[in-house]
């Protein structure tokens, strides 16, 4: 179980790197669709053949759920990027990452993961945090901008899509047999997820051809691709390890808690973001809820 926790801590760091790329794309108006899609096709091409090179016992539900998680991941990043263009990057990140509560609830109601009363309290704290962060979001904007809440709309949509995405990514950890788990299966699942990302990118391009433009995107594409493959592999292995100990429900709280804390430090230093006092209380409530859920 300790190895699973270590892998999830590494995942959190990779998530922060992904968040930094999305934030950078929002600030520089880079094509996040291309950044995701180009990296995904490379990753899918390298990892999906693993399924044919090694006999793996992968349930059909996994072959459906994991590509769906890739589709959701693409849409989540696009919505997050839109929200970061209009609102405080740190709060957008914290609110969307709080969507881990949805796969947590799935584990309880669908796969019968034990649910102590403390975790219910944690969910309530997260809901209160969402309200405080959303209503009292920006703390350093001009007065005429204070009524612009479009970033909250993008953030809430991102929250819902992220919850569905994480639920799909979490399903295999309950279905894949222990002997079929491990690095190769994790790489294959990463490839399936990337296939979903690329398929969504291509469909997006049929609607908007501008999405294929790659000017100034190569560096961000390389960084996002590396961080994505490492995060997917470490996420899947970490989830598998904790699920084997019937502790899968604490996986996302751990990842999210670490990533929110580090990303808030990043935005305060890099973007000079300052939060209003109620919004700061919301962040503290969010972190408190995560700690309570993980108890």
C-alpha positions, 0 to 999 in steps of 0.5 A: 500500500505504501508503494501505491501512496508513493505513486499517487504522490508522484501523480499529484506532481505530474498533475501540477505540471499539467495545470501549469501547462494549461495555465501557460496556454491560457495566459499566452493564448496557445492552442490547447487542443493541439497541445493535447491531441499531438501528444496523445496520438504519439502516446497511443501509437507507442502503448496500445500495441502492448495489448497485442504483444502480451496476453492481458486479461482486460475486461471489456468494460475497461476497453470502454471506460478508459477511452471515455476517460480520455474523451472527458480529460480532453474536454476537462482541460479545454473547459479549465483553459477557458476558465483560467482565461477569465478567472483566478487560475488557482481557484479554477484548479482547486474547484475542478480538482474537487470533482474527485468526490464523484468517483469517490461516491461511485466507489461507495454506491457501485463497488461498495467501498466502506464509507465512514461518517467522516467521509460524509463530513468531508464531502460537505466541507468540499461543497461549502468550499466550492460555494465560497471559492465560486461566489467570492472568487477574485480578490485582486480585480478591478471593480468593473470586472467583479460581476464577470462570473463566466469563469464560474460557468466554465469551472462548474462544467469542468467540475462535472466533466472531470468527475465523470472522467475520473469515475471512468478512469477509476472503474478498471481498478475494481475490475482488473485482476491482480495478476493482470495489473502492473506497468504494462497494463497501466501503459496500455490503459494510458494508451487507451485514454490517449486514444480517446483524447486524440479522437476527441481532438480530431472530432474537434478539428472537424468542427473548428479547423483552427484547432490544428494550428501548432504555432508556439505549441511544440514545447508545451506539447512535449511537456504535457505529453511526458507529464500525461504519460507519467501521471496516467501510469502512476495513477493506474498503478497507484489506484490498483495497489490501493484498491487491492487493500480496499482503500481505492476511495482515498486515492483521489483525495490524496492526489487532489490535496497535494496538487491543490496545495502546490498549484496554489503556491505556483499561481501566487508566485508565478501569476501574483494571484491574491485571493479574497479572505472568503475565497482563501477560507474556501481553499482551506475548507477544500483542503480540510475536506480532502484530509477528512475524506482520506482519514 
